[in-house]
């Protein structure tokens, strides 16, 4: 595996980690919507996730639908998906 592939895999794993945190805290907030610390946690990790998704999209193309339409272009179906060899 070359350095570019290793960096791509590292970013891909980071996206999965912060996405898990966002999903997990979303479930908690569904039952504890008044918990301001949890809402701060959610906002922090949501922002980290969006930054990572944007970085991934800039370097390798959109990974999720969240970043699939930069500048009004539909890029979602124009690249290999991770399960098609588009990532690690």
BAMI-363215 format. One record per atom (N, C-alpha, C): x, y, z; atom name. Coordinates in nm, 3 decimals. Layout:
! BAMI-363215
X:Y:Z:CA
...
***
This chain:
! BAMI-363215
0.085:-0.117:0.000:N
0.000:0.000:0.000:CA
0.090:0.124:0.000:C
0.064:0.216:-0.092:N
0.146:0.336:-0.099:CA
0.097:0.442:0.000:C
0.173:0.550:0.011:N
0.143:0.655:0.110:CA
0.007:0.719:0.085:C
-0.031:0.739:-0.041:N
-0.161:0.799:-0.073:CA
-0.275:0.708:-0.027:C
-0.262:0.579:-0.052:N
-0.365:0.484:-0.008:CA
-0.374:0.479:0.144:C
-0.259:0.486:0.211:N
-0.258:0.484:0.357:CA
-0.328:0.608:0.413:C
-0.302:0.724:0.353:N
-0.367:0.848:0.398:CA
-0.517:0.841:0.373:C
-0.555:0.786:0.260:N
-0.697:0.771:0.228:CA
-0.767:0.680:0.329:C
-0.703:0.569:0.361:N
-0.759:0.476:0.459:CA
-0.769:0.539:0.597:C
-0.669:0.616:0.634:N
-0.669:0.683:0.764:CA
-0.786:0.781:0.773:C
-0.806:0.860:0.669:N
-0.917:0.956:0.667:CA
-1.051:0.882:0.666:C
-1.060:0.775:0.590:N
-1.181:0.692:0.584:CA
-1.216:0.637:0.722:C
-1.118:0.588:0.794:N
-1.142:0.537:0.931:CA
-1.185:0.649:1.025:C
-1.123:0.766:1.012:N
-1.160:0.881:1.096:CA
-1.307:0.918:1.072:C
-1.347:0.919:0.946:N
-1.486:0.950:0.913:CA
-1.580:0.849:0.980:C
-1.543:0.724:0.978:N
-1.626:0.622:1.044:CA
-1.632:0.644:1.195:C
-1.523:0.682:1.255:N
-1.523:0.704:1.400:CA
-1.611:0.822:1.438:C
-1.595:0.935:1.370:N
-1.676:1.051:1.407:CA
-1.821:1.032:1.366:C
-1.845:0.957:1.261:N
-1.983:0.927:1.222:CA
-2.052:0.841:1.327:C
-1.979:0.746:1.383:N
-2.034:0.665:1.491:CA
-2.071:0.752:1.611:C
-1.983:0.845:1.645:N
-2.010:0.935:1.758:CA
-2.135:1.017:1.731:C
-2.151:1.067:1.609:N
-2.269:1.146:1.574:CA
-2.395:1.061:1.582:C
-2.390:0.941:1.527:N
-2.507:0.853:1.532:CA
-2.542:0.816:1.674:C
-2.442:0.783:1.753:N
-2.465:0.742:1.892:CA
-2.528:0.855:1.974:C
-2.474:0.975:1.962:N
-2.528:1.086:2.041:CA
-2.665:1.128:1.988:C
-2.690:1.107:1.860:N
-2.823:1.133:1.805:CA
-2.928:1.046:1.873:C
-2.896:0.920:1.892:N
-2.989:0.830:1.960:CA
-3.013:0.874:2.104:C
-2.908:0.917:2.171:N
-2.922:0.967:2.308:CA
-3.009:1.093:2.311:C
-2.983:1.185:2.219:N
-3.059:1.310:2.216:CA
-3.207:1.288:2.183:C
-3.238:1.179:2.114:N
-3.378:1.147:2.088:CA
-3.457:1.130:2.218:C
-3.389:1.083:2.321:N
-3.458:1.060:2.449:CA
-3.419:1.161:2.557:C
-3.318:1.244:2.530:N
-3.271:1.345:2.625:CA
-3.248:1.478:2.554:C
-3.352:1.534:2.491:N
-3.332:1.654:2.409:CA
-3.292:1.779:2.487:C
-3.306:1.776:2.618:N
-3.273:1.893:2.700:CA
-3.127:1.893:2.749:C
-3.054:1.787:2.722:N
-2.917:1.773:2.770:CA
-2.823:1.860:2.685:C
-2.790:1.977:2.736:N
-2.709:2.073:2.660:CA
-2.566:2.024:2.638:C
-2.511:1.950:2.733:N
-2.376:1.895:2.713:CA
-2.377:1.795:2.598:C
-2.480:1.716:2.589:N
-2.492:1.620:2.479:CA
-2.509:1.693:2.347:C
-2.584:1.801:2.347:N
-2.602:1.879:2.225:CA
-2.471:1.944:2.181:C
-2.391:1.991:2.275:N
-2.259:2.044:2.243:CA
-2.169:1.936:2.184:C
-2.174:1.817:2.243:N
-2.098:1.702:2.194:CA
-2.139:1.671:2.050:C
-2.271:1.666:2.027:N
-2.324:1.639:1.893:CA
-2.272:1.742:1.793:C
-2.283:1.869:1.827:N
-2.240:1.975:1.735:CA
-2.091:1.968:1.705:C
-2.012:1.937:1.808:N
-1.866:1.925:1.790:CA
-1.833:1.811:1.692:C
-1.889:1.694:1.715:N
-1.857:1.579:1.630:CA
-1.922:1.588:1.493:C
-2.036:1.654:1.483:N
-2.097:1.676:1.353:CA
-2.007:1.765:1.268:C
-1.949:1.868:1.330:N
-1.858:1.956:1.258:CA
-1.731:1.882:1.217:C
-1.675:1.801:1.306:N
-1.557:1.721:1.270:CA
-1.588:1.628:1.153:C
-1.707:1.568:1.156:N
-1.749:1.478:1.048:CA
-1.759:1.553:0.916:C
-1.823:1.669:0.917:N
-1.838:1.745:0.793:CA
-1.702:1.791:0.739:C
-1.613:1.831:0.827:N
-1.479:1.870:0.783:CA
-1.408:1.752:0.717:C
-1.417:1.635:0.779:N
-1.352:1.516:0.725:CA
-1.416:1.474:0.593:C
-1.548:1.481:0.584:N
-1.615:1.447:0.458:CA
-1.576:1.543:0.346:C
-1.564:1.671:0.378:N
-1.523:1.769:0.278:CA
-1.379:1.745:0.234:C
-1.293:1.713:0.330:N
-1.153:1.683:0.295:CA
-1.146:1.560:0.205:C
-1.220:1.457:0.242:N
-1.222:1.334:0.161:CA
-1.273:1.365:0.020:C
-1.380:1.441:0.012:N
-1.439:1.475:-0.116:CA
-1.341:1.553:-0.203:C
-1.270:1.646:-0.143:N
-1.171:1.725:-0.220:CA
-1.060:1.638:-0.275:C
-1.017:1.540:-0.198:N
-0.904:1.457:-0.240:CA
-0.945:1.338:-0.326:C
-1.061:1.276:-0.295:N
-1.094:1.148:-0.357:CA
-1.232:1.141:-0.420:C
-1.312:1.244:-0.403:N
-1.451:1.242:-0.452:CA
-1.545:1.218:-0.335:C
-1.674:1.240:-0.356:N
-1.770:1.229:-0.246:CA
-1.781:1.086:-0.193:C
-1.783:1.075:-0.062:N
-1.797:0.945:0.004:CA
-1.942:0.923:0.046:C
-2.009:1.030:0.084:N
-2.149:1.023:0.124:CA
-2.227:1.128:0.047:C
-2.356:1.119:0.055:N
-2.442:1.214:-0.014:CA
-2.425:1.355:0.042:C
-2.371:1.367:0.164:N
-2.351:1.498:0.227:CA
-2.265:1.591:0.144:C
-2.169:1.536:0.070:N
-2.077:1.619:-0.008:CA
-2.083:1.586:-0.157:C
-2.191:1.526:-0.201:N
-2.199:1.478:-0.340:CA
-2.232:1.586:-0.441:C
-2.267:1.705:-0.396:N
-2.308:1.807:-0.492:CA
-2.233:1.938:-0.475:C
-2.099:1.936:-0.477:N
-2.026:2.063:-0.466:CA
-2.049:2.147:-0.591:C
-2.068:2.274:-0.571:N
-2.085:2.369:-0.682:CA
-2.197:2.328:-0.777:C
-2.301:2.265:-0.723:N
-2.416:2.231:-0.805:CA
-2.396:2.115:-0.901:C
-2.288:2.041:-0.886:N
-2.261:1.927:-0.974:CA
-2.304:1.797:-0.904:C
-2.356:1.703:-0.978:N
-2.392:1.575:-0.923:CA
-2.277:1.478:-0.945:C
-2.200:1.451:-0.837:N
-2.082:1.365:-0.849:CA
-2.102:1.228:-0.786:C
-2.215:1.207:-0.725:N
-2.238:1.086:-0.646:CA
-2.215:0.959:-0.725:C
-2.258:0.953:-0.848:N
-2.250:0.828:-0.924:CA
-2.135:0.826:-1.023:C
-2.043:0.921:-1.015:N
-1.936:0.930:-1.115:CA
-1.803:0.874:-1.066:C
-1.799:0.813:-0.951:N
-1.675:0.757:-0.898:CA
-1.704:0.619:-0.841:C
-1.602:0.536:-0.825:N
-1.625:0.406:-0.761:CA
-1.658:0.424:-0.613:C
-1.757:0.351:-0.569:N
-1.794:0.352:-0.427:CA
-1.692:0.267:-0.349:C
-1.686:0.286:-0.216:N
-1.587:0.210:-0.139:CA
-1.595:0.059:-0.162:C
-1.714:0.004:-0.175:N
-1.729:-0.140:-0.196:CA
-1.689:-0.181:-0.338:C
-1.667:-0.084:-0.426:N
-1.622:-0.112:-0.562:CA
-1.471:-0.086:-0.577:C
-1.403:-0.073:-0.464:N
-1.260:-0.049:-0.467:CA
-1.224:0.098:-0.460:C
-1.322:0.184:-0.429:N
-1.297:0.326:-0.421:CA
-1.225:0.367:-0.294:C
-1.207:0.277:-0.201:N
-1.135:0.305:-0.077:CA
-1.066:0.178:-0.031:C
-1.018:0.182:0.092:N
-0.941:0.070:0.149:CA
-1.005:-0.064:0.124:C
***
